Amino acid sequence: MDKITDAKAEFRLRQWTQIIQTCQTSGMTVAGWCRQNNINPKTYYYWLRRIRSKACESREIITHANNQPIVPVAFKQTMVSAAITIHLTSVSVDIHNGASRDTIEAVMAALKNIC
């Protein structure tokens, strides 16, 4: 993107962030606040999704003035972790999500023979 397009996008995100903050601190439901402020709830959630997406890209958590997160973001590691990990003195086994029943049974049988 060029500098002008980047500046426009950044300006829009700042505007949307202020709107989201105002809604979240109002104490009202999103639907009620949107109705009162003539904002389509689909538009509100689109803005919220874009803000969250930007926060994930930059790995920033956007906060209110009181340091409460406006966009709750949980960062996950990009590495795939095992669903089951078995540690024994002589062996360590990781079984990942999606492993077939046959595979799990074969691993368990092998461990039974080792132990």
Secondary structure, DSSP 4 states (H G I P E B T S, - for coil): --HHHHHHHHHHHHHHHHHHHHHHHSSS-HHHHHHHTT--HHHHHHHHHHHHHHHHHHT---B-TTS-BSS------SSPPPSEEEE-SS-EEEE-TT--HHHHHHHHHHHHHH-
